Amino acid sequence: MKFIIPIFSLFVGLVIFAQDPVEIQDPKADPYLKNISKDLKTESPYRIEFKYEIYSLQEDAKVSDNGTIIIHDEKYQLKTEDTEVYYNGQTLWSYNIMNEEVYQSEPEEGSGDKLFSDPFRLLANYNEYFKYRFLGEKNINAQKLIEIDLYPKDLETPYSMIKLFTTTDKSLYSINIKQKNGIDLKIFITKITHNINISESDFSWDEASHSNVLLIEM
């Protein structure tokens, strides 16, 4: 059986969680995390282009693909080969391209369903949600990178750790999310473009252009 996990289904589990009173932060990581936060925490819309790899320990299988996400405030548009997700601040549409079905819902405040822009949004507010540790410089693929491990302050989250690699000039290189269910998600950032031109319609499902797609209200 082919191993397929739409990337948006993995992002659902990354919910906002309460703060832990214990603060264990490594100050050597702060300059890198602050620069990442500045890149991802902005009032202007931006686009992230990335490659992702998903490995299942249980099935010993891996898939990979490319994707893009456009983020503006709470709104976002996520596209991969098999999935498109739109969120306009109120309504969420998840389009399964292979099945020609789109699932429409209105997530409640604070629910995981409306946070498809994670993990980027969580990293923008890293100090609020994570403990973190600076692991130093590593040589990967003939490139010098900085490794930082982030641990959720809430132990009830579905993942145990997020491992970041940044370039030596403090730019985000990759995100590795290790989930407790044996799923390992790696996101490699290829490009971040700020101040892009968008319209409100970019965050909503275009039903008129998809007359053959079945709309399912959740």
Backbone as JSON, one array per atom type, in Angstrom:
{
  "sequence": "MKFIIPIFSLFVGLVIFAQDPVEIQDPKADPYLKNISKDLKTESPYRIEFKYEIYSLQEDAKVSDNGTIIIHDEKYQLKTEDTEVYYNGQTLWSYNIMNEEVYQSEPEEGSGDKLFSDPFRLLANYNEYFKYRFLGEKNINAQKLIEIDLYPKDLETPYSMIKLFTTTDKSLYSINIKQKNGIDLKIFITKITHNINISESDFSWDEASHSNVLLIEM",
  "N": [[0.85, -1.2, 0.0], [0.57, 2.17, -0.83], [2.23, 4.71, 0.89], [0.79, 7.49, 2.1], [0.54, 10.67, 3.37], [-1.21, 13.5, 3.7], [0.19, 16.72, 3.92], [-1.15, 18.72, 5.31], [-2.61, 17.42, 7.24], [-0.78, 16.77, 9.16], [-0.03, 19.22, 10.15], [-2.24, 19.94, 11.61], [-2.07, 18.92, 14.19], [-0.43, 20.64, 15.58], [-1.05, 22.56, 17.89], [-1.86, 25.6, 19.66], [-0.56, 26.02, 22.89], [-0.66, 26.05, 26.51], [1.42, 28.01, 28.69], [4.29, 26.76, 30.37], [5.38, 27.08, 33.69], [8.07, 26.65, 34.17], [11.14, 27.81, 33.05], [13.51, 27.14, 30.78], [15.86, 28.25, 28.95], [18.23, 28.61, 26.37], [20.59, 30.99, 26.1], [22.42, 31.25, 23.99], [21.1, 30.46, 21.76], [19.31, 32.44, 21.21], [19.94, 34.72, 19.39], [19.67, 33.54, 16.84], [17.06, 32.48, 16.86], [15.6, 34.81, 17.3], [16.03, 36.15, 14.89], [14.76, 34.43, 13.08], [12.15, 34.61, 14.07], [11.64, 37.31, 13.51], [11.59, 37.18, 10.75], [9.31, 35.69, 10.3], [7.27, 36.85, 11.71], [5.36, 39.19, 10.87], [3.5, 42.02, 9.67], [2.97, 42.25, 7.01], [2.05, 40.35, 4.08], [3.52, 37.15, 3.3], [5.34, 34.65, 1.45], [6.24, 31.25, 1.69], [8.37, 28.94, 0.28], [8.95, 25.49, 0.06], [10.46, 22.24, 0.6], [9.35, 19.05, 1.58], [9.72, 16.15, 3.7], [8.34, 13.12, 4.77], [8.5, 10.68, 7.15], [7.52, 7.49, 8.2], [7.87, 5.67, 11.02], [6.5, 3.39, 11.85], [5.52, 2.22, 9.48], [7.82, 2.13, 8.05], [8.38, 3.83, 5.83], [8.72, 6.43, 3.38], [7.79, 9.61, 2.1], [8.04, 12.38, -0.16], [7.83, 15.82, -1.18], [7.1, 19.0, -2.75], [6.07, 22.28, -1.62], [4.06, 25.24, -1.02], [3.33, 28.04, 1.08], [1.26, 30.71, 1.84], [1.05, 33.41, 4.01], [-0.84, 35.64, 5.92], [-1.48, 37.59, 8.53], [-3.93, 35.93, 10.33], [-4.78, 34.52, 8.19], [-4.27, 32.11, 5.57], [-2.84, 30.26, 2.82], [-2.23, 27.1, 1.69], [-0.39, 24.89, -0.33], [0.26, 21.76, -1.75], [1.33, 18.87, -3.65], [-0.84, 17.09, -3.49], [-2.76, 18.36, -2.02], [-4.72, 21.22, -1.14], [-5.14, 23.98, 0.96], [-7.21, 26.41, 2.38], [-7.7, 29.3, 4.31], [-9.64, 31.84, 5.53], [-9.75, 33.35, 7.78], [-12.09, 32.81, 9.0], [-13.51, 30.67, 7.75], [-12.52, 27.39, 6.83], [-11.11, 25.56, 4.19], [-10.34, 22.4, 2.97], [-8.86, 20.84, 0.44], [-8.9, 17.86, -1.2], [-7.16, 16.77, -3.73], [-6.86, 14.41, -5.26], [-9.17, 12.89, -4.68], [-11.09, 14.65, -5.45], [-12.58, 16.24, -3.65], [-13.67, 18.7, -1.33], [-13.36, 19.84, 1.93], [-15.26, 21.68, 4.11], [-15.2, 23.84, 6.88], [-15.76, 25.6, 9.99], [-13.58, 26.53, 12.08], [-13.28, 26.57, 15.65], [-12.27, 29.11, 17.97], [-8.9, 28.87, 18.85], [-8.69, 26.2, 18.17], [-7.03, 23.31, 16.75], [-7.53, 22.97, 14.06], [-7.57, 25.4, 12.7], [-4.99, 26.22, 12.5], [-3.19, 25.83, 10.35], [-1.06, 27.15, 9.39], [1.0, 26.7, 11.07], [4.13, 24.96, 11.44], [5.21, 27.48, 11.38], [3.99, 29.77, 12.47], [4.14, 29.26, 15.21], [6.9, 29.32, 15.57], [7.36, 31.98, 15.14], [6.65, 33.03, 17.53], [8.36, 31.95, 19.42], [9.49, 32.12, 22.02], [7.4, 32.13, 23.7], [6.23, 29.63, 23.56], [8.1, 27.54, 23.68], [10.8, 25.7, 25.26], [14.31, 25.82, 24.75], [17.39, 24.69, 23.21], [20.74, 25.29, 22.43], [22.8, 23.72, 20.12], [25.01, 24.03, 18.6], [27.43, 24.29, 15.87], [27.11, 22.46, 12.83], [28.27, 20.37, 10.17], [26.65, 19.85, 7.28], [25.91, 18.31, 4.32], [28.1, 19.57, 3.11], [27.8, 22.12, 4.07], [27.84, 24.69, 6.5], [25.91, 24.67, 9.34], [23.69, 25.78, 11.95], [22.51, 24.14, 14.78], [19.51, 23.84, 16.62], [17.5, 22.78, 19.27], [14.07, 22.58, 20.07], [11.67, 22.36, 22.65], [8.38, 21.54, 23.5], [6.54, 23.46, 25.85], [4.22, 22.53, 26.9], [3.55, 19.34, 27.74], [1.6, 17.74, 26.7], [1.33, 17.97, 23.99], [1.26, 16.67, 20.58], [3.77, 16.11, 19.64], [7.26, 15.56, 20.31], [9.57, 17.06, 20.02], [11.03, 19.82, 18.24], [13.38, 20.23, 15.84], [15.64, 22.6, 14.73], [17.49, 23.85, 11.97], [19.69, 26.38, 11.11], [21.22, 28.75, 8.87], [24.57, 30.08, 9.05], [24.28, 32.8, 8.93], [21.99, 33.2, 10.27], [19.56, 32.55, 9.03], [16.57, 30.67, 8.43], [16.87, 27.26, 7.77], [15.94, 24.55, 7.89], [13.23, 22.59, 9.31], [12.55, 20.15, 11.66], [10.16, 18.05, 12.7], [9.4, 15.98, 15.28], [7.14, 13.6, 15.9], [5.07, 12.04, 18.41], [3.77, 9.79, 17.56], [5.41, 8.39, 15.89], [5.86, 9.57, 13.46], [7.93, 11.43, 11.4], [8.55, 14.58, 10.39], [10.08, 16.57, 8.03], [10.9, 19.8, 7.01], [12.21, 21.68, 4.5], [13.36, 24.81, 3.93], [13.18, 26.7, 1.05], [12.8, 29.22, 0.01], [11.87, 32.46, 1.15], [9.57, 34.94, 0.65], [8.83, 38.28, 1.08], [6.27, 40.84, 1.52], [4.43, 40.3, -0.57], [2.12, 40.49, -3.37], [-1.24, 40.09, -2.87], [-4.71, 39.05, -2.8], [-7.89, 39.16, -1.08], [-9.36, 37.02, -1.98], [-7.53, 35.02, -2.37], [-7.41, 33.49, -0.12], [-9.65, 31.98, 0.07], [-11.89, 29.37, -0.92], [-12.42, 28.74, -4.32], [-15.22, 28.16, -5.62], [-16.58, 28.4, -8.05], [-14.69, 27.86, -10.0], [-14.26, 25.22, -9.68], [-16.25, 23.29, -10.39], [-16.63, 20.58, -10.61], [-15.89, 19.47, -8.24], [-16.65, 17.92, -5.2], [-18.32, 19.44, -2.55], [-18.07, 19.24, 0.88], [-19.56, 19.83, 3.86], [-18.45, 20.19, 7.11]],
  "CA": [[0.0, 0.0, 0.0], [1.36, 3.39, -0.91], [2.21, 5.51, 2.12], [0.45, 8.86, 1.76], [0.04, 11.51, 4.46], [-1.26, 14.91, 3.29], [0.96, 17.52, 4.88], [-2.0, 19.53, 6.18], [-3.08, 16.62, 8.37], [0.26, 16.81, 10.17], [-0.02, 20.54, 10.76], [-3.38, 20.09, 12.51], [-1.71, 18.58, 15.56], [0.42, 21.65, 16.2], [-1.98, 23.51, 18.46], [-1.34, 26.53, 20.66], [-0.65, 25.4, 24.19], [-0.45, 26.94, 27.65], [2.8, 28.15, 29.13], [4.81, 26.04, 31.52], [6.09, 28.06, 34.51], [9.5, 26.4, 34.16], [11.8, 28.44, 31.91], [14.87, 26.67, 30.51], [16.18, 28.78, 27.64], [19.66, 28.72, 26.13], [20.8, 32.32, 25.5], [23.2, 31.19, 22.76], [20.18, 30.24, 20.64], [18.43, 33.6, 21.02], [20.15, 35.52, 18.17], [19.15, 32.83, 15.68], [15.61, 32.4, 16.98], [15.05, 36.15, 17.12], [16.04, 36.47, 13.47], [13.69, 33.64, 12.48], [10.9, 35.22, 14.49], [11.48, 38.56, 12.75], [11.28, 36.81, 9.38], [8.0, 35.05, 10.23], [6.28, 37.63, 12.45], [5.27, 40.45, 10.15], [2.14, 42.4, 9.3], [2.82, 42.15, 5.56], [1.95, 38.95, 3.64], [4.74, 36.55, 2.79], [5.23, 33.31, 0.89], [7.33, 30.34, 1.97], [8.49, 27.78, -0.6], [9.66, 24.48, 0.83], [10.39, 20.82, 0.28], [9.13, 18.31, 2.81], [9.86, 14.7, 3.74], [7.6, 12.51, 5.86], [8.92, 9.3, 7.38], [6.73, 6.76, 9.18], [8.62, 4.61, 11.67], [5.65, 2.21, 11.92], [5.44, 1.6, 8.17], [9.14, 2.2, 7.45], [8.15, 4.38, 4.49], [8.96, 7.86, 3.3], [7.33, 10.34, 0.93], [8.56, 13.74, -0.21], [7.16, 16.67, -2.16], [7.32, 20.43, -2.57], [4.87, 23.0, -1.27], [4.14, 26.67, -0.74], [2.32, 28.56, 1.98], [1.14, 32.16, 1.92], [0.54, 33.75, 5.33], [-1.13, 37.05, 6.19], [-2.21, 37.59, 9.8], [-4.42, 34.58, 10.59], [-5.17, 33.89, 6.94], [-3.2, 31.42, 4.87], [-3.11, 29.37, 1.7], [-1.21, 26.06, 1.65], [-0.52, 24.03, -1.5], [1.22, 20.71, -2.07], [0.9, 18.15, -4.84], [-2.12, 16.39, -3.33], [-3.62, 19.07, -1.08], [-4.78, 22.68, -1.06], [-5.86, 24.42, 2.15], [-7.48, 27.85, 2.4], [-8.34, 29.78, 5.54], [-9.85, 33.28, 5.36], [-9.95, 33.94, 9.09], [-13.34, 32.29, 9.55], [-13.83, 29.38, 7.15], [-11.39, 26.57, 6.38], [-11.39, 24.6, 3.12], [-9.26, 21.45, 2.74], [-9.15, 20.24, -0.86], [-8.21, 16.62, -1.55], [-7.13, 16.84, -5.19], [-7.03, 13.09, -5.84], [-10.56, 12.46, -4.51], [-11.95, 15.74, -5.92], [-13.46, 16.61, -2.55], [-13.19, 19.78, -0.49], [-14.03, 19.8, 3.23], [-15.44, 23.04, 4.6], [-15.52, 23.9, 8.3], [-15.51, 26.88, 10.65], [-12.89, 26.15, 13.32], [-13.48, 27.39, 16.83], [-11.1, 29.84, 18.43], [-7.94, 28.06, 19.58], [-8.66, 24.81, 17.73], [-5.92, 22.96, 15.88], [-7.94, 23.0, 12.66], [-7.36, 26.7, 12.06], [-3.59, 26.59, 12.62], [-2.42, 25.17, 9.31], [0.15, 27.93, 9.13], [2.06, 26.19, 11.92], [4.83, 25.43, 12.63], [5.81, 28.8, 11.18], [3.42, 30.74, 13.41], [4.7, 28.98, 16.53], [8.29, 29.8, 15.6], [7.33, 33.43, 15.21], [6.46, 33.35, 18.94], [9.08, 30.82, 20.02], [9.78, 32.28, 23.45], [6.15, 31.91, 24.43], [5.76, 28.24, 23.49], [9.15, 26.53, 23.71], [12.13, 25.71, 25.84], [15.18, 25.54, 23.61], [18.79, 24.4, 23.52], [21.69, 25.53, 21.34], [23.67, 22.56, 19.98], [26.24, 24.42, 17.93], [27.61, 24.22, 14.43], [27.21, 21.14, 12.22], [28.52, 20.33, 8.74], [25.66, 19.01, 6.62], [25.96, 18.49, 2.87], [29.17, 20.54, 2.83], [27.34, 23.45, 4.47], [27.87, 24.92, 7.93], [24.59, 25.01, 9.85], [23.52, 25.86, 13.4], [21.43, 23.26, 15.23], [18.8, 24.26, 17.83], [16.36, 21.93, 19.61], [12.99, 23.24, 20.8], [10.82, 21.41, 23.34], [7.13, 22.21, 23.89], [6.33, 23.65, 27.28], [3.09, 21.67, 27.25], [3.93, 17.96, 27.42], [0.48, 17.05, 26.09], [1.33, 18.15, 22.55], [1.46, 15.39, 19.88], [5.15, 15.94, 19.2], [8.19, 15.61, 21.43], [10.65, 18.01, 19.81], [11.24, 20.43, 16.93], [14.8, 20.5, 15.62], [15.86, 23.61, 13.71], [18.81, 24.16, 11.44], [19.77, 27.69, 10.49], [22.51, 29.07, 8.3], [25.39, 30.88, 9.97], [23.8, 34.19, 8.94], [20.77, 33.18, 11.08], [18.36, 32.31, 8.22], [16.0, 29.35, 8.65], [17.23, 26.29, 6.74], [15.02, 23.42, 7.92], [12.48, 22.3, 10.52], [12.32, 18.72, 11.8], [9.15, 17.85, 13.74], [9.35, 14.58, 15.69], [5.86, 13.35, 16.55], [5.05, 10.9, 19.32], [3.18, 8.63, 16.89], [6.38, 7.78, 15.01], [5.96, 10.32, 12.21], [9.02, 12.41, 11.4], [8.31, 15.53, 9.3], [11.16, 17.52, 7.78], [10.56, 20.86, 6.07], [13.4, 22.39, 4.06], [12.96, 26.11, 3.39], [13.93, 27.06, -0.15], [12.71, 30.65, -0.24], [10.85, 33.25, 1.83], [9.36, 36.2, -0.07], [8.0, 39.2, 1.86], [5.54, 41.92, 0.85], [3.88, 39.82, -1.84], [0.81, 41.01, -3.75], [-2.3, 39.11, -2.72], [-6.06, 39.58, -2.61], [-8.64, 38.39, -0.09], [-9.84, 35.8, -2.61], [-6.48, 34.0, -2.32], [-7.55, 32.71, 1.09], [-10.96, 31.35, 0.06], [-12.12, 28.36, -1.95], [-13.07, 29.26, -5.53], [-16.16, 27.11, -6.01], [-16.96, 28.57, -9.45], [-13.66, 27.27, -10.85], [-14.15, 23.8, -9.36], [-17.63, 22.8, -10.42], [-16.62, 19.11, -10.54], [-15.4, 19.07, -6.92], [-17.73, 17.76, -4.21], [-18.15, 20.23, -1.34], [-18.58, 18.55, 2.05], [-19.55, 20.68, 5.03], [-18.16, 19.39, 8.32]],
  "C": [[0.88, 1.24, 0.0], [1.16, 4.21, 0.36], [1.96, 6.96, 1.75], [-0.08, 9.55, 3.0], [0.0, 12.94, 3.96], [-0.6, 15.78, 4.35], [0.05, 18.33, 5.79], [-2.49, 18.74, 7.37], [-2.05, 16.58, 9.49], [0.27, 18.14, 10.88], [-1.15, 20.71, 11.76], [-2.98, 19.87, 13.96], [-0.93, 19.64, 16.27], [-0.43, 22.78, 16.76], [-1.27, 24.44, 19.41], [-1.56, 25.94, 22.05], [-0.28, 26.39, 25.28], [1.02, 26.96, 28.03], [3.09, 27.3, 30.35], [5.57, 27.07, 32.37], [7.59, 27.86, 34.53], [10.12, 26.98, 32.9], [13.23, 27.92, 31.82], [15.21, 27.09, 29.09], [17.69, 28.95, 27.53], [19.93, 30.05, 25.44], [21.61, 32.29, 24.21], [22.32, 30.98, 21.53], [19.38, 31.49, 20.29], [18.7, 34.41, 19.75], [19.58, 34.87, 16.93], [17.63, 32.77, 15.7], [14.95, 33.76, 16.8], [15.01, 36.54, 15.65], [14.97, 35.7, 12.71], [12.34, 34.24, 12.81], [10.61, 36.5, 13.71], [11.06, 38.27, 11.32], [9.84, 36.32, 9.23], [6.9, 35.85, 10.92], [6.22, 39.02, 11.85], [3.84, 40.74, 9.77], [1.9, 42.29, 7.8], [2.76, 40.68, 5.14], [3.27, 38.44, 3.1], [4.47, 35.12, 2.32], [6.47, 32.5, 1.25], [7.27, 29.18, 0.98], [9.35, 26.75, 0.11], [9.57, 23.11, 0.17], [10.16, 20.09, 1.6], [9.34, 16.82, 2.61], [9.11, 14.19, 4.95], [8.03, 11.05, 5.97], [8.05, 8.69, 8.47], [7.55, 5.62, 9.73], [7.82, 3.31, 11.66], [5.62, 1.47, 10.59], [6.79, 1.54, 7.46], [9.04, 2.69, 6.0], [8.31, 5.89, 4.53], [8.37, 8.41, 2.01], [7.93, 11.75, 1.0], [7.87, 14.51, -1.31], [7.58, 18.11, -1.89], [6.0, 21.11, -2.22], [5.14, 24.48, -1.11], [3.05, 27.03, 0.26], [2.4, 30.07, 1.97], [0.46, 32.5, 3.25], [0.32, 35.26, 5.42], [-2.03, 37.13, 7.42], [-2.65, 36.16, 10.09], [-4.77, 33.84, 9.31], [-3.98, 33.19, 6.31], [-3.75, 30.58, 3.72], [-1.94, 28.39, 1.61], [-1.45, 25.16, 0.45], [0.62, 23.04, -1.56], [0.67, 19.96, -3.28], [-0.5, 17.58, -4.7], [-3.13, 17.16, -2.5], [-3.57, 20.58, -1.31], [-5.62, 23.04, 0.16], [-5.99, 25.93, 2.1], [-8.15, 28.2, 3.72], [-8.42, 31.3, 5.47], [-10.08, 34.01, 6.68], [-11.21, 33.46, 9.76], [-13.62, 30.87, 9.07], [-12.58, 28.7, 6.62], [-11.86, 25.61, 5.3], [-10.17, 23.72, 2.93], [-9.6, 20.63, 1.51], [-8.27, 19.03, -1.09], [-8.27, 16.49, -3.07], [-7.43, 15.48, -5.81], [-8.49, 12.64, -5.8], [-11.57, 13.48, -5.04], [-13.04, 16.06, -4.9], [-12.83, 17.77, -1.78], [-14.03, 19.8, 0.78], [-14.05, 21.2, 3.82], [-15.84, 23.01, 6.07], [-15.26, 25.31, 8.81], [-14.89, 26.58, 12.02], [-13.21, 27.12, 14.46], [-12.18, 28.05, 17.23], [-10.18, 28.92, 19.24], [-7.88, 26.61, 19.15], [-7.49, 24.56, 16.81], [-6.26, 23.1, 14.42], [-7.62, 24.32, 11.98], [-5.9, 27.13, 12.06], [-2.73, 25.86, 11.59], [-1.15, 25.94, 8.97], [1.27, 27.58, 10.11], [2.87, 25.18, 11.12], [5.4, 26.84, 12.52], [5.27, 29.82, 12.16], [3.96, 30.51, 14.82], [6.13, 29.48, 16.64], [8.36, 31.32, 15.69], [7.19, 33.9, 16.67], [7.16, 32.29, 19.8], [9.23, 30.93, 21.52], [8.56, 32.02, 24.3], [5.82, 30.42, 24.56], [6.83, 27.18, 23.72], [10.22, 26.79, 24.76], [13.07, 25.38, 24.67], [16.64, 25.43, 24.05], [19.64, 24.6, 22.28], [22.69, 24.38, 21.28], [24.92, 22.86, 19.16], [26.26, 24.17, 16.44], [27.77, 22.79, 13.95], [27.51, 21.31, 10.73], [27.57, 19.34, 8.09], [25.67, 19.34, 5.13], [26.93, 19.62, 2.49], [28.76, 21.98, 3.16], [27.37, 23.56, 5.99], [26.51, 25.41, 8.4], [24.62, 25.04, 11.37], [22.31, 25.02, 13.79], [20.86, 23.76, 16.56], [17.63, 23.31, 18.05], [15.35, 22.72, 20.43], [12.05, 22.17, 21.38], [9.54, 22.14, 23.78], [7.0, 22.32, 25.39], [5.16, 22.81, 27.78], [3.41, 20.25, 26.81], [2.8, 17.17, 26.79], [0.43, 17.22, 24.58], [1.66, 16.83, 21.85], [2.88, 15.18, 19.39], [6.09, 16.16, 20.39], [9.26, 16.68, 21.27], [10.56, 18.59, 18.4], [12.72, 20.78, 16.82], [14.93, 21.49, 14.46], [17.31, 23.58, 13.25], [18.74, 25.53, 10.78], [21.14, 27.84, 9.82], [23.29, 29.92, 9.29], [25.0, 32.35, 9.97], [22.41, 34.29, 9.56], [19.48, 33.04, 10.26], [17.89, 30.87, 8.43], [16.31, 28.43, 7.47], [16.24, 25.12, 6.71], [14.38, 23.29, 9.29], [12.23, 20.8, 10.54], [11.39, 18.5, 12.98], [9.06, 16.36, 14.05], [8.07, 14.35, 16.5], [5.9, 12.08, 17.38], [4.48, 9.65, 18.68], [4.14, 7.98, 15.89], [6.52, 8.44, 13.66], [7.03, 11.39, 12.36], [8.84, 13.3, 10.17], [9.46, 16.51, 9.21], [10.72, 18.51, 6.72], [11.83, 21.64, 5.77], [12.99, 23.69, 3.37], [13.82, 26.43, 2.16], [13.89, 28.56, -0.42], [11.61, 31.27, 0.61], [10.77, 34.6, 1.13], [8.4, 37.08, 0.72], [7.3, 40.2, 0.95], [5.01, 41.5, -0.52], [2.52, 40.45, -2.11], [-0.22, 39.9, -3.69], [-3.64, 39.82, -2.67], [-6.78, 38.69, -1.61], [-9.11, 37.06, -0.68], [-8.8, 34.68, -2.59], [-6.61, 33.09, -1.11], [-8.91, 32.01, 1.18], [-11.06, 30.36, -1.1], [-12.9, 28.96, -3.11], [-13.98, 28.17, -6.09], [-16.51, 27.19, -7.49], [-15.96, 27.91, -10.39], [-13.48, 25.78, -10.62], [-15.53, 23.17, -9.32], [-17.72, 21.29, -10.3], [-16.21, 18.58, -9.17], [-16.57, 19.03, -5.94], [-17.4, 18.55, -2.96], [-18.83, 19.52, -0.18], [-18.45, 19.46, 3.25], [-19.41, 19.83, 6.28], [-18.91, 19.97, 9.53]]
}
